Amino acid sequence: MSLVTAVVLMEVERGKVDTVAQDLLKYDGVSEVFSVAGQYDLVALLRTKTNEQIADLVTDKIRNLPFITRTQTLMAFKAFSRVDLDRMFSIGNEQT
């Protein structure tokens, strides 16, 4: 069974990034949280079984956390990884 994946970009009040990151990790479905440079302060990767679980996580939990001032949610359509690329480029190049 494949999981539904979303990326949530967050602006957080100054000095509260670590607190919000730790709070996010308490929720089922939040697989990773990164502090980042640029327009946003945190990026959370969400992975759940259904779109509805993503919606609940974003609207009922993440949006209600204190110190988050703005979010943008990106739904993933297809996942690409280095493992898949290595496999793709090795086709026809097998050593015998």
Order of alpha helices (4+ residues) and beta strands (2+ residues): beta-alpha-beta-beta-alpha-beta-alpha
